[in-house]
Amino acid sequence: MYCEHFGVSRPPFRITPDTRLFFTGARRGAILDAMVYAISRGEGIIKVVGEVGSGKTMLCRMLGESLPESVEVVYLANPRMAPDDILRAIAFEMKLPLEAGVDRLQTMQVLQQRLLAMHADDRQVVVFVEEAQGVPLETLEEIRLLSNIETQQHKLLQMVLFGQPELEEKIAVPEIRQLKERITHSFELPPFSARDVRAYLGLRMGAAGYRGPEVFSDRAIRRITRSSQGLVRRVNILADKALLAAYASGTHCVTGRHVKAAARDSEFSRPGRRGGWRIGFALGAAAASVAAGALVAAQLNTASQFQWLGAGAENPVAGLAATHPSLPMEAVPEGPRPAGAQPPVESAPEEGTRLTARIPAGRAGGP
């Protein structure tokens, strides 16, 4: 709908994972490289944990494409399987020659023979288990037993567990403590910072064919970071709706008000608070505003305290908001705009009105 307006060939923020648009920032590229290295060394079980919408599926697909051809990948997308079922699922994906009605012992023998033959041919097998937080405890124990298939020097079957934070709690129970001891590498996908969001938006817009000044204003980026809580799927949803709102307003610059409208149009639940990395909102709205205002005043009264924002910062208050996403947007002025960018249009749509309903009738026929 807005593609022609912004000069892009396709919608830049679809939520379907596309490995051509893999973002290496926010440690994603480093984690991918580390996982490829760990698998190439044949090191046991790998665990990847991330909040809902943090990019686990994209990372899983990128890992499969990044491994050498000598590595055969088995995908298990349905984790709610009984112990015998997961063994049969692996055998099925590997196209093992099994007759109908064979028992677990026979299946295991055929699997082990195939793995030994592949190892002799310098080939590996790695199993990707998605949504691993939903795997029953008995099946997790079966995964541990399967990881024990090895020669005197090499693992013959490797496992990569992709799961939500609940996976950490599940593998911490005493009944499967042996599985936890088999995990040789653990990775956690951090949320995007405001800097990551800016780079990610630029990557997506450029990949869609956009050539021009930055579309998203500084305040828009801060609002997206805050409203999405740094989760990439939410960033995509908010950016897409914000572009639609800017299109409806007849401007080529996405402002904070457009993102605010997009956030109202979305229904995000807050992810669970585990550890220290998630952006939480423990204070109520009024208390948060008072605390944030006091923080801004204290920072402004002591100029030397802005040194940690980096030498030569053109807008220290904007930098403060970027590193403190809990600050209310109204307390932070807009930062400098890129050369050639249009001034922001801050026309706020009415509360509760869906974005698609606010597009003028004469503009609804765009691509």
C-alpha positions in Angstrom: 0.0 0.0 0.0 2.7 2.5 0.9 5.5 1.0 -1.2 5.3 3.5 -4.1 5.0 6.4 -1.6 8.4 5.5 0.0 10.0 4.2 -3.2 10.4 0.6 -2.1 9.8 -2.5 -4.2 8.2 -4.6 -1.5 7.1 -4.2 2.1 10.4 -4.0 4.1 9.1 -5.3 7.5 7.4 -8.6 6.9 7.6 -10.9 9.9 8.3 -14.1 8.0 12.0 -14.9 8.5 14.0 -14.2 5.4 17.6 -15.3 5.7 18.6 -12.8 3.0 17.8 -10.1 5.6 19.7 -11.6 8.5 20.8 -8.8 10.9 24.2 -9.4 12.4 23.9 -6.7 15.0 22.9 -7.2 18.6 25.3 -10.1 18.9 23.4 -12.2 16.3 26.3 -12.5 13.9 28.7 -13.4 16.7 26.3 -16.0 18.1 25.9 -17.6 14.6 29.7 -17.8 14.1 30.1 -19.4 17.6 27.5 -22.0 16.9 29.0 -22.9 13.5 32.3 -23.3 15.2 30.9 -25.5 18.0 29.1 -27.8 15.6 32.2 -28.1 13.4 34.1 -29.3 16.5 31.4 -31.8 17.3 30.7 -30.5 20.8 27.6 -32.0 22.4 24.5 -30.1 23.1 24.0 -26.4 22.3 21.3 -24.2 23.9 19.9 -21.0 22.5 17.4 -19.0 24.6 15.5 -15.9 23.6 12.2 -14.2 24.3 9.2 -14.7 22.0 9.9 -12.7 18.8 13.6 -12.3 19.5 14.7 -14.0 16.3 15.3 -17.6 17.2 13.7 -19.0 14.1 15.7 -16.7 11.9 18.9 -17.8 13.7 17.9 -21.4 13.3 17.5 -21.1 9.6 20.7 -19.1 9.2 22.6 -21.8 11.1 21.3 -24.4 8.7 22.4 -22.4 5.7 25.8 -21.6 7.2 26.9 -25.1 8.0 29.1 -26.9 5.4 27.5 -29.5 3.1 29.1 -32.3 5.1 26.7 -31.5 8.0 23.2 -33.0 7.6 20.5 -31.1 9.5 17.4 -32.7 11.0 14.7 -30.2 12.0 12.2 -31.1 14.8 9.6 -28.4 14.8 7.1 -30.2 17.0 8.6 -30.6 20.5 5.6 -32.2 22.2 6.7 -35.7 21.4 7.1 -38.8 23.6 10.6 -40.3 23.9 10.0 -43.0 21.3 8.4 -40.5 18.9 11.5 -38.3 18.8 13.6 -41.2 17.9 11.3 -42.2 15.1 11.1 -38.6 13.9 14.9 -38.4 13.6 14.9 -41.8 11.8 12.2 -40.5 9.4 14.0 -37.3 8.7 17.2 -39.2 8.0 15.3 -41.6 5.7 16.5 -44.7 7.6 15.4 -48.1 6.1 13.0 -49.2 8.8 10.2 -51.7 8.5 6.8 -51.0 10.0 6.5 -52.0 13.6 10.2 -52.1 14.6 10.8 -51.4 18.2 13.0 -48.8 19.9 16.0 -51.0 20.2 16.0 -51.9 16.5 15.5 -48.2 15.5 18.4 -47.2 17.7 20.7 -49.9 16.2 19.9 -48.7 12.6 20.4 -45.1 13.6 23.8 -45.9 15.2 24.9 -47.8 12.1 24.0 -44.9 9.9 25.8 -42.4 12.1 29.0 -44.6 12.2 28.9 -44.9 8.4 28.5 -41.1 8.0 31.3 -40.5 10.5 33.6 -42.7 8.5 32.8 -40.6 5.5 33.6 -37.3 7.4 30.0 -36.3 7.7 28.0 -35.1 10.7 24.4 -35.0 11.8 22.9 -32.2 13.9 19.4 -32.1 15.2 17.6 -28.7 15.6 14.9 -28.7 18.2 12.7 -25.6 18.0 10.4 -24.5 20.8 12.4 -26.7 23.1 10.7 -25.2 26.2 7.7 -27.4 25.3 9.6 -30.7 25.3 8.4 -33.1 28.0 11.0 -34.0 30.7 11.1 -37.6 29.5 11.8 -36.6 26.0 14.6 -34.3 27.1 16.1 -37.2 28.9 15.9 -39.2 25.6 17.7 -36.3 23.9 20.5 -36.7 26.5 20.7 -40.4 25.8 20.9 -39.8 22.0 23.7 -37.3 22.5 25.7 -40.2 24.1 26.0 -41.9 20.7 29.7 -41.5 20.1 33.0 -43.0 19.2 36.0 -42.8 21.6 36.8 -39.4 20.2 33.7 -37.9 18.5 30.0 -37.3 19.1 28.0 -38.9 16.3 24.8 -36.9 16.9 24.7 -33.3 18.0 21.7 -31.3 19.3 20.8 -27.6 19.2 17.9 -26.6 21.5 16.1 -23.4 20.6 13.7 -22.2 23.3 12.1 -19.5 25.3 13.3 -18.5 28.7 11.2 -21.2 30.3 13.7 -23.7 28.9 16.2 -22.6 31.5 13.7 -23.4 34.3 12.9 -26.7 32.7 16.4 -28.0 32.4 17.2 -26.8 36.0 15.0 -29.5 37.6 16.9 -32.3 39.4 15.3 -35.0 37.3 17.3 -34.0 34.2 20.3 -32.5 35.8 22.5 -34.8 33.6 21.2 -33.1 30.5 22.3 -29.7 31.8 25.8 -31.1 32.3 25.9 -32.1 28.6 25.2 -28.6 27.4 28.6 -27.3 26.2 27.5 -23.9 24.8 24.7 -21.7 25.9 23.6 -18.5 24.1 21.0 -15.9 24.9 19.6 -13.5 22.4 19.7 -10.0 23.8 17.0 -7.3 22.9 17.8 -4.6 20.4 19.1 -1.3 21.7 18.1 2.0 20.0 21.3 1.8 18.0 20.5 -1.7 16.9 17.0 -0.7 15.9 18.3 2.2 13.8 20.7 -0.1 12.0 18.1 -2.8 11.6 15.5 -0.4 10.1 18.2 0.9 7.7 19.1 -2.6 6.6 15.5 -3.5 5.9 14.6 -0.3 4.1 17.7 -0.6 1.9 17.0 -4.2 1.1 13.6 -3.2 -0.1 15.1 -0.7 -2.5 14.8 2.5 -0.5 17.4 5.2 -1.5 17.2 8.4 0.4 17.6 10.1 3.8 16.6 8.3 7.0 12.8 7.7 7.1 12.6 7.2 10.8 13.2 10.2 13.1 15.3 9.9 16.2 12.2 10.0 18.4 10.5 7.4 16.2 13.4 5.1 16.7 13.3 5.6 20.5 9.6 4.9 20.6 10.0 1.8 18.5 12.7 0.6 20.8 10.7 1.3 23.9 7.4 -0.1 22.6 8.9 -3.2 21.1 11.1 -3.9 24.2 13.8 -4.6 21.7 12.1 -7.7 20.3 12.7 -7.9 16.5 9.2 -9.2 15.6 7.6 -6.3 17.4 10.1 -3.9 15.7 8.8 -5.2 12.3 5.2 -4.8 13.3 5.6 -1.3 14.6 7.8 -0.1 11.7 5.3 -1.5 9.2 2.3 0.3 10.9 4.3 3.5 11.4 5.1 3.6 7.7 1.4 3.1 7.0 0.6 6.0 9.4 3.1 8.3 7.7 1.7 7.4 4.3 -1.8 8.2 5.5 -0.5 11.6 6.8 1.1 12.4 3.4 4.7 12.6 4.7 7.9 10.7 4.0 9.2 11.1 7.5 8.1 8.7 10.3 7.8 10.6 13.5 7.3 9.6 17.1 3.5 10.3 16.8 3.3 7.8 13.9 5.0 5.1 16.1 2.7 6.0 19.0 -0.3 5.4 16.7 1.2 2.1 15.6 1.8 1.0 19.2 -1.9 1.8 20.1 -2.9 -0.2 17.1 -0.9 -3.2 18.3 -1.7 -5.5 21.3 1.6 -6.5 22.8 1.9 -8.4 26.0 4.9 -7.8 28.2 7.4 -10.6 28.2 8.2 -12.3 31.5 11.0 -10.7 33.6 13.9 -13.1 34.0 17.4 -12.1 34.6 18.4 -8.5 34.1 18.3 -7.9 30.4 14.6 -7.4 29.7 13.2 -3.9 29.6 10.6 -3.9 32.5 8.2 -1.3 33.7 7.9 -1.8 37.4 6.8 1.7 38.2 3.3 3.0 37.4 2.9 5.6 34.7 2.7 8.5 37.1 5.7 7.4 39.2 7.7 6.7 36.1 7.1 10.2 34.7 8.1 11.8 38.0 11.2 9.7 38.3 12.2 10.3 34.6 11.7 14.0 34.9 13.9 14.2 38.0 16.5 12.2 36.2 16.5 14.6 33.2 16.7 17.6 35.5 19.6 16.2 37.4 21.5 15.4 34.2 20.9 18.8 32.7 22.1 20.6 35.9 25.4 18.8 35.8 27.0 19.2 32.4 30.0 17.0 33.2 27.7 14.0 33.7 27.1 13.9 30.0 30.7 12.9 29.3 29.7 9.2 29.4 27.4 9.7 26.4 30.5 10.1 24.2 32.6 13.0 23.0 31.0 15.3 20.5 27.4 14.2 21.1 25.2 16.7 19.3 22.2 16.1 21.4 23.1 14.7 24.9 19.5 14.6 26.0 18.6 12.4 23.0 21.5 10.2 23.9 20.2 9.9 27.4 16.8 8.8 26.2 18.4 6.2 23.8 20.2 4.6 26.7 17.3 5.0 29.2 14.2 3.7 27.3 12.0 4.2 30.3 12.2 8.0 29.9 8.9 9.5 28.7 9.2 10.7 25.1 7.7 14.0 26.0 10.7 14.8 28.2 13.2 14.4 25.3 13.5 16.9 22.4 14.0 15.7 18.9 17.6 15.1 17.8 19.1 16.7 14.7 17.7 15.4 11.4 19.8 14.1 8.5 20.5 16.5 5.7 17.8 16.5 3.1 15.2 14.9 5.4 11.7 16.4 5.5 10.6 18.0 8.8 8.4 15.8 11.0 4.7 16.0 10.7 3.2 15.5 14.2 -0.5 15.2 13.3 -1.9 12.7 15.8 -4.8 10.5 14.7 -7.7 10.0 17.0 -7.5 7.5 19.8 -8.8 4.0 19.0 -8.9 4.5 15.3 -7.4 1.7 13.2 -4.5 2.8 11.0 -6.1 1.3 7.8 -9.3 3.2 8.5 -7.4 6.6 8.5 -6.0 6.3 5.0 -7.8 8.8 2.7 -10.1 7.2 0.2 -8.1 8.6 -2.7 -4.9 7.0 -1.5 -6.1 3.5 -0.7 -5.4 2.1 -4.1 -1.5 2.2 -3.8 0.5 -1.0 -4.1 
